[in-house]
Amino acid sequence: MNQDLKTNYRIFAVCVPGLEDVLESELSHLGIMGKKTAGGVEFKGDLLTIYSVNLWLRTAARILVRIGSFYLKDLKKAVERFERYPWEIYLGKAKRIRIRASCHKSRIYHSKAISERLLKGIEKRLGRQMVLSSEDNETSPLVFIRLFKDRCILSVDSSGRHLHKRGIKPFSVTAPLRENLAAAMLLASGYDGSLPLMDPFCGSATIPIEAALIAARIPPGLKRRFGFMEWSNFDKSLWSEILIRSEQFKRPIKSPIVGIDKSEGAINAAIQNLKKAGLQDDIGLFHSDFLDFKASPSLFSSKKGYIVTNPPYGKRVKENYGLLEFYSRLSQKIKNDFKTWELVLILPKEYPSLKKTLSMPFKRITTFSNGGIKVELLRNTI
């Protein structure tokens, strides 16, 4: 038996600030009680927990494992302290490493200096030279070091590539919505697959694909690799067992999931993504301007459903008066054809004129950053 199965790790699930409540709810559904903090949720667990949350969490960005926490006030002692930790477990035979360092309100304030000491400590422990890799090289192990009020926290990334990269969506469009943000929109809206779902501005189908994974209870990480697979204590049999168990939760998709976009290029990309994800029979795609779209009675037999979307808003809203006209027409379209449906969308917080133009009663669920733009996640209170 792998003795590491008995180890109780301190784990931190990272998320985009503003989505902590959604992430905490996800963990709760997995039977994990955690503590919310800025940018994520802290909890404890074993290897089974680490593997499971990487596989199942839809809104997390990374899963970090805390391997050390101590006070550090002098760089002279840093290398010796760093050398004590079992880097051989988490770095394996890697020759390259990424380090992210931050220093706040501490006597040690130079992030580059602390990164250099950490690298030396790791090299002394492993008995070999390591090369600092660029952030673009996602195959290299990633180590975090954070100094806050002289307290040093060491963490290793167990995820590898960012968790929004599901391994099932190779084609994209301009300014795409990240998969974990799309999942957060869906989960925050209460979508569970029991009612129809439509994205009238679907782009390369990020929201419809995430909706299908939720509706079918398919883990988002099913078709990708993770950083923990390179750890020396990786338990292949345990991982295989987790994957087998995940099949027991899978269910057929009963309610329609539809993506609409007026861009032929976006629809072509969406078609390829559905094929890659194996969801081409579960999601309907329409090359159409939503404002002219006429849904057949057979497409949506239910009078209720969800419209979850990331509508076009651009970065120069003040100068784009045509956009305000578009939102006015969008409002009328939804009121005329989908007035009993729940509308969930994101809009830039800086320009409330767009929300005002929609002339609907909205409740703000939360705010977060999407592509560097601060946005509000809004739900129409029908």
C-alpha angles and dihedrals in degrees: 000000000000105000090206088071087076094052115109109215131195105234133191122197109204122213139167107279108263095038098078093109092053092048092048089053091051091052090048090056087054089054094254121131113203143170118249118228133163108299099006152352129283123213143145131248149132132255090286088058094047092050094044098050091048090052099043111029111103101183102041122105098199141350112228125193116211109224101169144015124180143132116271121180102154130056089210090072096040101090092049092050094047092049091064096071124092097249090158088074097054103030099040111176095338117142095190129056138181120218127193114192133183131178124193131170091347136124087239102064105159110094094191092054093051090046090054092051092048091052091050092049091051092048092051091050094048096038093228140088118262129202122222107236128207122255089250091066099083093173091071117090114260124221125187125205120185127183117194122166088345093305113125120208120190119198136172124210113239096184106065106197116036109282094238086072099087096175092238105085112066096158123069143169136221114300096001123194112243115246095238090053091049090050090049090053091052097045093045089053091055095247112162103158097264093109132042118276127206133182109191093190099038101157107184090353101262095147096042091049093049089047091053092050090052094045093048093041091235114158111244092225096052096111103039141074126244136213093244088066088074094052116110090235095052107143105213094184092052091050091050090051091052091051091049091050091051090062089063091065096052117112136175119267108248105176124060121264113197135184123194129186134160092214113093090201091055092050092048090052090047091052091054092047092052090052091050090049093045090237100114091115094047103052127056117214126198127190098214145113103258091220088064097036117125114193115212116235089244093056097060111022091163119083090214132059147127130275104195115174151148100223124200113273107145127202099273101057095151092062096041105083090162087066091060090053089050091053091050090054091044090055092052091047093054093044092050101042107019106026093137093050125096114244120210119176145145124242131178110268092214093065111051088169090086093055090045091051091055087061094204131128105257134186117206111230097184144312129246141154121271115185091338093309119114106232138182121229104220134188123198109234100217 
